[in-house]
Amino acid sequence: MNRRGLLTAAWTAALAAASADVMGAVTPAAAGRVVVASQYGAVGDGSADDTRALQAALDAAFGGTPALLVIPPGVYRIADTLHARVNSAVSHPCGISARGAHVMSQMRGGQNLFELVVGAAARFVLIEGLDLLGTGRDGHGIYVDCDSPTASLENFCLRDVVIQYCGADGARLAGNASEGQIVNSYFRNNRANGMTLANGRAGPISSVNVFGCVFGDNQGHGAALLDGCAGGAFHGCYFLLNGAFGLAAESGCTLLSNCGFENNHQAADTFEHGDAGLRLGGFGTLVGCMAYSMLKQTHLIRASLSGELVMVGCSGSGDAQARNAGLARLAGADPASATLIGCSGAVACEGGFEALEIAAAGGGVRFGSDWRSRNLPRLGDYYLWVDGRGRLRSKKGRPAADDDGTPVGA
């Protein structure tokens, strides 16, 4: 062996020894236990009632120091709610991995399919791969409750989950939850909302990001931010064919990027009785979002603002009975503002509210014209507006009346 070979062999042996020392110092609880549902009698053959076996596996996985529960591929029938509880602080990966596992509800009394109750400070909780099929007469598909005074849920992840035909929301997360991700999941044909994020008494939802999910054919909203929740953001998601709004965010929404809204408001009688894909209150930012309708969706967004709305590169359009579909219907009270940059589609403002439109479909910049507008054009210290007689006026400093300043042109 040459000198380089000797050095490589020595370095490899040293790394192996160091790795063994480190692994020997890690306790099994810190490394994370793994519990397999089949070890507790879960069959997954599509005919057996696996409720008790799955619950026993959940108790084993979440009792004491939470572990990772693996549910092997199969079809599991359940006749009652499956419960998981986190009652002690946890800061290592744990949760449920169920790729290839299909859970079929047999419930008819409004019970939730799966409940995760967090009663302590929990981090790195994962739910992945579950395919939940409701009866339409049960409750929520997945209900995560972290609303006790001692509860917090951080750095959690819900991914590759399919929830369909549940009697209430597909998924509902309530309470003090932050810095989480919901990824590549499918919420469809549920009798309430596809997904609901709601603030709780213990704290708000904050910094929850939703990536690449589909919210479709739900009888309520595709997704909803409720009870003051404004800490959700949606990226690359699609909202289609829901009974009401694709997304309802009454208190605001941190960010929507590259999201699509198609043919929502299926519960409306006609296009004239329909509404926008997105219902927004408070504030929000939209980047590269699109709305298209052939049925009853009238706009991309309807907003009643109390803060700032920014839209960049968004569009709203329609065909067939929705040929008059547009981009936005906007209203707001001082100090609300709306800035639209490079957007296309008709914009309607209500109650005297005005939006600043930059590089819209017709080109140029569209300012407010009334002396009270927040969007008056400004050259240095001078403001410009059009008075009630159609004359362009100018004043150094903000005008105090319609006839303030000096006429400079017709």
TIMAR-663700 format. One line per 8 residues: number of its first residue (from 0); their letters; for each residue x, y negated, z negated of C-alpha. Coordinates in steps of 0.1 Angstrom, whole numbers. Example, Ala and Ser with C-alpha at 12.3 -4.5 7.8 and 13.67 -1.06 7.14 Angstrom:
2
0	AS	123 45 -78 ~ 137 11 -71;
***
This chain:
410
0	MNRRGLLT	0 0 0 ~ 14 -34 9 ~ 15 -64 -14 ~ -18 -79 -2 ~ -35 -45 -8 ~ -21 -43 -43 ~ -33 -78 -51 ~ -68 -70 -37;
8	AAWTAALA	-71 -38 -57 ~ -60 -55 -89 ~ -85 -84 -83 ~ -113 -60 -76 ~ -106 -40 -107 ~ -105 -72 -128 ~ -139 -83 -114 ~ -154 -49 -121;
16	AASADVMG	-142 -50 -157 ~ -154 -85 -163 ~ -189 -76 -148 ~ -191 -46 -171 ~ -183 -67 -201 ~ -209 -93 -192 ~ -236 -67 -185 ~ -228 -50 -218;
24	AVTPAAAG	-234 -82 -236 ~ -269 -88 -221 ~ -297 -73 -242 ~ -324 -53 -223 ~ -350 -80 -233 ~ -329 -108 -218 ~ -322 -88 -187 ~ -360 -80 -184;
32	RVVVASQY	-377 -47 -189 ~ -396 -30 -160 ~ -429 -12 -166 ~ -445 9 -139 ~ -483 12 -139 ~ -483 48 -127 ~ -465 58 -159 ~ -497 47 -178;
40	GAVGDGSA	-520 68 -156 ~ -529 43 -128 ~ -537 64 -98 ~ -546 40 -70 ~ -564 65 -48 ~ -594 43 -41 ~ -619 64 -60 ~ -606 66 -96;
48	DDTRALQA	-615 39 -122 ~ -580 25 -130 ~ -592 -2 -154 ~ -579 15 -186 ~ -547 26 -171 ~ -539 -8 -156 ~ -548 -25 -189 ~ -525 -1 -208;
56	ALDAAFGG	-497 -10 -184 ~ -504 -47 -189 ~ -504 -43 -227 ~ -470 -25 -225 ~ -455 -51 -202 ~ -468 -82 -220 ~ -468 -70 -256 ~ -438 -84 -275;
64	TPALLVIP	-412 -96 -251 ~ -429 -99 -216 ~ -415 -76 -189 ~ -421 -71 -152 ~ -450 -49 -144 ~ -447 -30 -111 ~ -480 -18 -96 ~ -472 7 -68;
72	PGVYRIAD	-490 6 -34 ~ -525 20 -36 ~ -562 11 -39 ~ -571 5 -76 ~ -607 1 -86 ~ -615 -19 -118 ~ -648 -22 -137 ~ -637 -49 -162;
80	TLHARVNS	-614 -78 -165 ~ -577 -71 -167 ~ -560 -92 -194 ~ -524 -103 -199 ~ -513 -125 -228 ~ -480 -143 -234 ~ -480 -150 -272 ~ -442 -155 -277;
88	AVSHPCGI	-418 -178 -260 ~ -402 -164 -229 ~ -375 -178 -206 ~ -366 -148 -185 ~ -383 -134 -153 ~ -414 -115 -161 ~ -449 -109 -147 ~ -465 -87 -120;
96	SARGAHVM	-450 -73 -88 ~ -477 -55 -68 ~ -467 -54 -32 ~ -490 -30 -14 ~ -515 -28 -43 ~ -551 -35 -35 ~ -574 -42 -65 ~ -611 -38 -58;
104	SQMRGGQN	-636 -52 -83 ~ -667 -31 -92 ~ -681 -59 -115 ~ -715 -76 -111 ~ -717 -97 -143 ~ -695 -127 -136 ~ -663 -113 -152 ~ -630 -125 -139;
112	LFELVVGA	-608 -99 -122 ~ -575 -109 -138 ~ -568 -133 -167 ~ -534 -145 -178 ~ -536 -164 -211 ~ -505 -183 -221 ~ -503 -192 -258 ~ -466 -201 -261;
120	AARFVLIE	-438 -218 -241 ~ -434 -195 -210 ~ -410 -199 -180 ~ -404 -178 -149 ~ -437 -159 -149 ~ -443 -143 -115 ~ -474 -129 -99 ~ -467 -115 -64;
128	GLDLLGTG	-482 -92 -39 ~ -517 -87 -54 ~ -545 -82 -30 ~ -578 -88 -49 ~ -612 -81 -34 ~ -642 -92 -53 ~ -679 -83 -51 ~ -693 -118 -49;
136	RDGHGIYV	-710 -113 -83 ~ -679 -112 -105 ~ -659 -143 -116 ~ -626 -159 -107 ~ -600 -137 -90 ~ -571 -149 -110 ~ -576 -172 -140 ~ -545 -186 -157;
144	DCDSPTAS	-553 -203 -190 ~ -525 -223 -206 ~ -547 -247 -226 ~ -539 -239 -262 ~ -520 -265 -283 ~ -488 -243 -282 ~ -490 -234 -245 ~ -468 -245 -217;
152	LENFCLRD	-462 -227 -184 ~ -431 -238 -164 ~ -412 -226 -133 ~ -440 -201 -125 ~ -447 -186 -91 ~ -477 -171 -74 ~ -467 -157 -41 ~ -479 -134 -13;
160	VVIQYCGA	-513 -131 -30 ~ -546 -124 -12 ~ -579 -132 -30 ~ -612 -127 -12 ~ -650 -125 -19 ~ -648 -133 -56 ~ -680 -147 -73 ~ -663 -179 -85;
168	DGARLAGN	-629 -195 -76 ~ -603 -174 -59 ~ -577 -187 -83 ~ -580 -211 -112 ~ -552 -226 -132 ~ -560 -248 -162 ~ -539 -265 -188 ~ -503 -275 -194;
176	ASEGQIVN	-485 -261 -163 ~ -456 -277 -144 ~ -429 -271 -119 ~ -446 -242 -104 ~ -450 -228 -68 ~ -479 -212 -50 ~ -465 -197 -18 ~ -478 -179 13;
184	SYFRNNRA	-511 -169 -3 ~ -546 -165 12 ~ -578 -177 -5 ~ -608 -169 16 ~ -646 -162 14 ~ -649 -169 -23 ~ -682 -182 -36 ~ -668 -213 -53;
192	NGMTLANG	-634 -229 -45 ~ -606 -211 -29 ~ -583 -225 -56 ~ -587 -249 -85 ~ -560 -268 -104 ~ -574 -285 -135 ~ -558 -306 -163 ~ -565 -293 -198;
200	RAGPISSV	-566 -306 -234 ~ -531 -292 -240 ~ -516 -311 -211 ~ -518 -319 -174 ~ -509 -300 -142 ~ -477 -315 -129 ~ -452 -309 -101 ~ -471 -279 -87;
208	NVFGCVFG	-462 -273 -51 ~ -483 -252 -27 ~ -465 -239 4 ~ -479 -222 35 ~ -513 -211 21 ~ -546 -207 38 ~ -579 -219 22 ~ -608 -208 44;
216	DNQGHGAA	-645 -199 44 ~ -650 -206 7 ~ -685 -218 -2 ~ -671 -247 -23 ~ -639 -266 -15 ~ -609 -249 0 ~ -589 -263 -29 ~ -598 -287 -57;
224	LLDGCAGG	-578 -308 -82 ~ -601 -315 -111 ~ -603 -330 -146 ~ -578 -358 -138 ~ -553 -335 -120 ~ -532 -353 -95 ~ -499 -334 -99 ~ -504 -310 -70;
232	AFHGCYFL	-487 -312 -36 ~ -495 -292 -4 ~ -470 -284 23 ~ -478 -266 56 ~ -512 -254 43 ~ -544 -249 64 ~ -580 -257 52 ~ -607 -244 75;
240	LNGAFGLA	-644 -236 76 ~ -651 -243 39 ~ -685 -252 27 ~ -675 -286 14 ~ -641 -304 16 ~ -610 -286 26 ~ -593 -303 -3 ~ -610 -324 -30;
248	AESGCTLL	-586 -345 -51 ~ -607 -370 -70 ~ -578 -385 -90 ~ -551 -384 -63 ~ -526 -361 -47 ~ -489 -365 -49 ~ -481 -354 -13 ~ -496 -335 17;
256	SNCGFENN	-472 -327 44 ~ -479 -309 77 ~ -513 -297 66 ~ -542 -290 89 ~ -580 -294 83 ~ -604 -278 107 ~ -642 -276 107 ~ -649 -280 70;
264	HQAADTFE	-683 -289 56 ~ -700 -258 69 ~ -728 -263 44 ~ -739 -296 60 ~ -769 -296 83 ~ -753 -317 111 ~ -722 -337 119 ~ -739 -368 106;
272	HGDAGLRL	-743 -351 72 ~ -708 -338 72 ~ -677 -354 57 ~ -639 -355 59 ~ -615 -326 55 ~ -598 -343 26 ~ -616 -362 -2 ~ -591 -384 -20;
280	GGFGTLVG	-595 -407 -50 ~ -568 -427 -67 ~ -537 -425 -46 ~ -518 -402 -21 ~ -492 -397 6 ~ -499 -378 38 ~ -472 -370 63 ~ -478 -352 96;
288	CMAYSMLK	-513 -340 87 ~ -540 -332 113 ~ -578 -328 114 ~ -597 -313 142 ~ -634 -306 144 ~ -660 -292 168 ~ -687 -290 141 ~ -694 -310 110;
296	QTHLIRAS	-660 -324 98 ~ -661 -361 105 ~ -625 -374 96 ~ -592 -363 82 ~ -597 -383 50 ~ -623 -401 30 ~ -607 -421 2 ~ -619 -443 -26;
304	LSGELVMV	-586 -458 -38 ~ -574 -474 -70 ~ -537 -471 -60 ~ -516 -468 -29 ~ -523 -446 1 ~ -495 -441 27 ~ -502 -420 59 ~ -474 -413 84;
312	GCSGSGDA	-479 -396 117 ~ -514 -382 109 ~ -542 -377 134 ~ -580 -371 134 ~ -601 -360 164 ~ -630 -338 175 ~ -649 -323 204 ~ -684 -310 211;
320	QARNAGLA	-708 -322 184 ~ -678 -337 165 ~ -666 -358 194 ~ -669 -389 173 ~ -646 -375 146 ~ -619 -399 135 ~ -590 -404 112 ~ -601 -421 80;
328	RLAGADPA	-629 -437 60 ~ -613 -459 34 ~ -625 -480 5 ~ -609 -493 -26 ~ -607 -520 -53 ~ -579 -543 -61 ~ -550 -534 -64 ~ -556 -505 -40;
336	SATLIGCS	-538 -506 -6 ~ -535 -484 25 ~ -506 -483 49 ~ -510 -462 81 ~ -479 -458 103 ~ -480 -441 137 ~ -514 -425 131 ~ -541 -418 157;
344	GAVACEGG	-579 -417 154 ~ -606 -441 144 ~ -602 -459 110 ~ -633 -472 92 ~ -630 -495 62 ~ -658 -501 38 ~ -667 -528 12 ~ -643 -553 25;
352	FEALEIAA	-613 -530 21 ~ -586 -534 48 ~ -558 -511 58 ~ -524 -521 73 ~ -520 -502 105 ~ -485 -500 121 ~ -479 -486 156 ~ -515 -472 158;
360	AGGGVRFG	-530 -458 190 ~ -534 -493 205 ~ -499 -504 196 ~ -486 -533 175 ~ -495 -541 139 ~ -530 -546 127 ~ -531 -569 96 ~ -560 -581 75;
368	SDWRSRNL	-576 -614 87 ~ -597 -626 58 ~ -580 -650 34 ~ -586 -626 5 ~ -569 -596 23 ~ -539 -579 6 ~ -525 -573 41 ~ -522 -609 55;
376	PRLGDYYL	-492 -615 79 ~ -465 -634 62 ~ -436 -654 78 ~ -412 -663 50 ~ -433 -681 24 ~ -462 -688 48 ~ -494 -668 51 ~ -516 -665 82;
384	WVDGRGRL	-553 -658 83 ~ -584 -664 104 ~ -610 -686 88 ~ -648 -683 92 ~ -648 -706 123 ~ -623 -683 141 ~ -593 -706 136 ~ -559 -694 127;
392	RSKKGRPA	-547 -711 95 ~ -514 -712 77 ~ -503 -721 42 ~ -471 -719 21 ~ -481 -695 -6 ~ -512 -673 -8 ~ -544 -691 1 ~ -570 -699 -25;
400	ADDDGTPV	-599 -704 -2 ~ -610 -698 34 ~ -604 -735 44 ~ -571 -737 25 ~ -539 -746 43 ~ -537 -760 79 ~ -553 -749 112 ~ -526 -739 136;
408	GA	-547 -724 165 ~ -580 -710 177;
***
